[in-house]
Amino acid sequence: MMERKAFCGLVTAIFLFTGICLAGQVEKKTRKFQFELSGGWTEVHKLDLNHRPKYDEALEEVYLNRYMDKENQLGDLFSFSWKRDGKFKKIKGCYQINFRLKYWVTRSLAVSLGLKYTAKKQNSVVAYQYDVESMNPDDVVFYTQYTLERSYSPYILSAKGYAPMVGLHYALGRYSNLSFESYVAVGPFFVSSLLENEITHRYEYSHGYWYRQNYVSSLKGKGIGIAFDFGIRMNLKVSNRTGLFLLGGYTWQKASKISGEYLFEEKLDDLNATGSSQKYSWESQWILVPASFDASYKFISIGSLYDQEDYERFTINLTGVQVRAGLYFAF
């Protein structure tokens, strides 16, 4: 919702700019250079970074099902209830900011140099609470009653990329102050990604004893790929120097070799203050590891921790349909 509001705000600002420019004096001199500034939104459908929230959500379902199975087996000797607050959010689209310098070689053909920035950061806060009471079939030897709280906060997914691009533009037609053009652009794609989370498990028993497990991890990666854009654009001429445009098209931007550092810290403590902590760090290529409970779910890690046959290559894929609105200045 916030992304849509921001985009609508940009469009509103652009059209306010239209009124200001229309009030100025119109010149007749033809200008071959254009500087362009635009912003927009790209839908993203196949982002490997989203495997992590899918995995953690499925893991909680497995945890829940195990307790439900136990309840079915023990009947009245076992009771179990649970609740969840929040949800695991995924990255479904990215913001775009574009700068471009264009030169019209002829009235129909132009070349351009540009810089495109694509980014999205998603943060989730999720908490589960499980209340368990169980008794062994003899109803004598063992009884336990406890509450388990599992929280994921912060839970951050982030992907961003820069693409310096060379473009080719072809004028399709002009109707008074409206004109249309097609375009293609290509360039290297420099990407970075972040997966950062803190997971806390806290057990508290009916007799007062409790212990807590806290896991903090940070996985940072960078890579280089290729960006390729194509689409159709509509231009609205405001004056000889200024104008607005609306663009719709498709962008292919992908990097398949992501590597970086993985930091992991584990902390344990309990009622008796007998806690401990340890830290680890590794640096290698990002990978996708099939989940032990269901191979269709993937866990994101780094290659140095697994044998080669155990994993798939991780990619940053910010490919999708894009819409941008912007303004240009001719000189």
C-alpha positions in Angstrom: 0.0 0.0 0.0 2.8 2.4 0.9 4.5 1.7 -2.4 1.4 2.5 -4.4 0.9 5.8 -2.4 4.5 6.8 -3.1 4.1 6.2 -6.8 0.9 8.1 -7.0 2.6 11.0 -5.2 5.3 11.0 -7.8 2.8 11.2 -10.6 0.9 14.0 -8.9 4.1 16.0 -8.5 4.9 15.5 -12.2 1.5 16.8 -13.3 1.8 19.8 -11.0 5.0 20.5 -12.8 3.1 20.5 -16.0 1.0 23.5 -15.0 4.0 25.5 -14.0 5.8 24.8 -17.3 2.7 25.6 -19.4 2.7 29.1 -17.8 6.2 29.7 -19.3 7.1 31.0 -22.7 7.3 28.4 -25.5 10.4 28.4 -27.7 10.6 27.1 -31.3 14.2 26.1 -31.4 14.8 22.3 -31.9 16.9 20.8 -29.2 18.7 17.4 -29.7 19.8 16.6 -26.1 17.4 15.5 -23.4 18.0 14.9 -19.7 15.4 12.6 -18.1 14.4 11.8 -14.6 11.8 9.1 -13.8 10.6 6.8 -11.1 8.4 3.7 -11.1 7.6 0.2 -10.0 8.7 -3.2 -11.2 6.7 -6.4 -10.4 8.9 -9.3 -9.3 7.8 -12.9 -9.6 10.9 -15.2 -9.3 13.1 -13.9 -6.5 15.2 -16.5 -4.7 15.3 -14.3 -1.6 11.6 -15.2 -1.0 12.5 -18.8 -0.4 13.5 -17.9 3.2 10.1 -16.6 4.4 8.5 -19.5 2.6 10.8 -21.9 4.4 10.3 -20.4 7.9 6.5 -20.4 7.4 6.5 -24.0 6.4 8.8 -24.9 9.3 6.3 -23.6 11.7 3.5 -25.6 10.1 5.7 -28.7 10.5 6.2 -27.9 14.1 2.5 -27.4 14.6 1.6 -30.6 12.8 3.9 -32.6 15.1 2.0 -31.4 18.1 -1.3 -32.1 16.5 -0.2 -35.7 15.7 0.8 -36.2 19.3 -2.5 -34.9 20.5 -4.4 -37.3 18.3 -2.2 -40.2 19.6 -2.6 -39.4 23.3 -6.2 -38.2 23.3 -7.2 -36.7 26.7 -3.7 -37.1 28.0 -2.5 -34.2 25.8 -3.7 -30.7 25.2 -2.3 -28.2 22.8 -3.2 -24.7 21.6 -1.4 -22.0 19.6 -1.7 -18.5 18.1 0.3 -16.4 15.7 0.8 -12.6 15.3 2.1 -11.1 12.1 3.1 -12.8 8.9 6.2 -13.5 6.8 6.4 -10.8 4.1 7.9 -11.4 0.7 9.3 -9.0 -1.9 6.8 -8.7 -4.7 8.0 -5.6 -6.4 10.8 -3.0 -6.5 11.1 0.8 -6.7 12.9 2.2 -9.7 14.8 5.5 -10.1 16.2 6.4 -13.5 18.5 9.1 -14.9 19.1 9.3 -18.7 20.9 11.5 -21.2 19.5 11.2 -24.7 20.8 12.5 -28.0 18.5 12.6 -31.1 20.8 11.6 -34.1 17.9 12.2 -36.5 14.2 13.1 -36.0 13.4 9.4 -35.7 16.5 7.8 -34.0 18.2 8.6 -30.7 20.9 7.1 -28.5 21.2 7.4 -24.7 23.3 6.7 -21.6 21.5 6.1 -18.4 21.7 4.8 -14.8 18.9 2.7 -13.3 18.5 2.0 -9.6 16.2 -0.8 -8.5 15.6 -1.6 -4.8 13.2 -3.0 -2.2 13.5 -3.8 1.5 11.0 -5.8 3.4 10.8 -6.3 7.2 8.5 -8.7 9.0 7.6 -9.2 12.7 6.2 -12.6 13.4 5.5 -14.3 16.8 4.1 -17.8 17.6 2.9 -19.0 21.0 2.3 -22.7 21.8 0.7 -23.8 25.0 1.3 -27.5 25.7 0.1 -29.9 28.5 0.9 -33.6 28.3 0.8 -36.7 30.5 2.2 -40.1 29.9 -0.3 -43.0 29.3 0.3 -44.3 32.8 -0.9 -41.0 34.3 1.8 -41.4 36.9 5.4 -41.1 35.9 5.6 -37.8 33.8 3.7 -34.7 33.5 4.6 -31.4 31.8 3.0 -28.1 31.1 4.8 -25.3 29.4 4.5 -22.4 27.0 6.8 -22.0 24.0 7.2 -18.5 22.4 8.9 -18.3 19.0 9.6 -14.8 17.6 11.1 -13.5 14.4 12.1 -9.9 14.8 13.8 -8.3 13.0 13.3 -10.3 9.8 14.7 -8.3 6.9 14.9 -9.1 3.2 16.7 -6.6 0.9 17.7 -6.6 -2.8 19.0 -3.7 -4.8 20.9 -3.1 -8.0 22.5 -0.5 -10.2 22.6 -0.7 -14.0 24.5 1.8 -16.2 22.7 1.3 -19.6 23.1 2.2 -23.3 19.8 2.7 -25.1 18.4 3.0 -28.6 15.1 4.9 -29.2 12.9 5.0 -32.3 10.1 7.6 -32.8 6.9 5.9 -33.8 4.8 9.0 -34.4 3.9 12.5 -33.4 0.4 14.0 -32.9 0.5 17.7 -31.9 2.1 17.7 -28.4 2.0 13.9 -28.1 4.6 11.6 -29.4 5.4 7.9 -29.1 8.6 5.9 -29.2 10.0 2.4 -28.7 13.2 1.7 -26.9 15.7 -0.9 -25.9 18.5 -0.6 -23.4 21.2 -2.9 -22.1 24.0 -2.8 -19.5 25.8 -4.6 -16.6 23.7 -5.1 -13.4 25.5 -4.7 -10.1 23.4 -6.2 -7.3 23.6 -6.7 -3.5 21.3 -8.5 -1.2 20.8 -8.9 2.5 19.1 -11.5 4.7 19.1 -10.5 8.4 17.0 -12.0 11.2 16.9 -12.7 14.9 15.0 -15.8 16.1 14.1 -16.3 19.7 12.7 -19.5 21.3 11.6 -19.2 25.0 10.3 -22.1 27.0 8.5 -21.4 30.3 7.3 -24.3 32.5 4.4 -24.4 35.0 6.8 -24.8 37.9 8.6 -21.6 37.0 11.8 -22.7 35.2 12.5 -21.1 31.8 15.2 -21.1 29.2 15.8 -19.2 26.0 17.6 -19.7 22.8 18.5 -16.7 20.6 19.9 -16.9 17.1 21.1 -13.8 15.2 22.2 -14.2 11.6 23.2 -11.9 8.8 23.9 -12.9 5.2 25.2 -10.3 2.8 26.0 -10.9 -0.9 27.0 -9.1 -4.1 27.2 -10.1 -7.7 27.2 -8.8 -11.3 24.7 -9.7 -14.0 23.0 -8.2 -17.0 20.1 -5.8 -17.3 18.0 -5.5 -20.5 14.9 -3.2 -21.0 12.4 -2.8 -23.8 9.1 -1.1 -24.1 6.9 1.8 -25.4 6.8 5.3 -24.2 4.4 8.2 -24.5 5.7 11.8 -24.4 3.7 14.9 -23.6 5.5 18.1 -24.8 5.0 21.0 -22.4 7.4 23.5 -24.0 10.4 23.3 -26.3 12.5 22.7 -23.2 10.3 20.5 -21.0 8.0 17.5 -21.2 6.5 14.6 -19.4 6.5 10.9 -20.3 4.8 7.6 -19.3 6.6 4.4 -20.0 5.5 0.7 -19.9 7.7 -2.2 -20.7 9.6 -5.2 -19.5 12.9 -5.4 -17.7 15.2 -8.5 -17.5 17.8 -8.0 -14.7 19.5 -11.0 -13.2 22.8 -12.0 -11.5 23.4 -15.7 -10.8 26.7 -15.7 -8.8 26.1 -14.0 -5.5 28.7 -14.3 -2.8 29.4 -12.7 0.5 29.8 -13.1 4.3 27.6 -15.1 6.6 27.6 -14.1 10.3 25.9 -16.3 13.0 25.6 -15.8 16.7 23.9 -18.1 19.2 23.0 -17.2 22.8 21.5 -19.5 25.4 20.3 -18.5 28.9 17.9 -19.7 31.6 16.4 -19.0 35.0 19.7 -20.1 36.7 21.8 -17.6 34.7 23.8 -20.5 33.2 24.0 -18.9 29.8 26.5 -19.2 26.9 27.1 -17.6 23.5 29.2 -18.3 20.4 29.8 -16.6 17.1 30.7 -18.0 13.7 31.5 -16.4 10.3 32.0 -17.8 6.8 32.4 -16.3 3.4 31.4 -18.0 0.2 28.8 -18.2 -2.6 25.1 -18.1 -1.7 23.2 -21.3 -2.3 19.7 -22.9 -2.0 19.5 -26.0 0.2 16.4 -28.3 0.0 14.6 -28.5 3.3 14.8 -31.9 5.1 11.0 -31.9 5.7 10.1 -31.1 2.1 12.5 -30.7 -0.8 10.2 -28.2 -2.5 11.2 -25.6 0.2 14.6 -24.1 0.1 16.9 -22.8 2.8 19.3 -20.0 1.9 22.9 -20.5 3.1 26.5 -20.5 1.7 28.3 -23.1 -0.3 31.3 -23.8 2.0 28.9 -25.5 4.5 27.6 -28.1 2.1 28.7 -30.6 -0.4 28.2 -29.5 -4.0 25.5 -32.0 -4.8 23.3 -30.8 -1.9 22.4 -27.4 -3.3 21.3 -25.1 -6.1 22.8 -21.8 -7.2 21.2 -18.7 -5.7 20.3 -15.8 -8.1 19.0 -12.3 -7.7 16.3 -11.9 -10.3 14.5 -8.6 -10.4 12.8 -9.3 -13.8 9.3 -8.2 -14.5 6.8 -5.7 -16.0 7.7 -2.1 -15.3 5.8 1.2 -15.3 7.6 4.6 -15.0 6.6 8.2 -15.1 9.0 11.1 -15.5 10.0 14.4 -16.9 12.6 15.6 -19.4 14.5 18.7 -20.1 15.7 19.5 -23.7 18.8 21.5 -24.4 
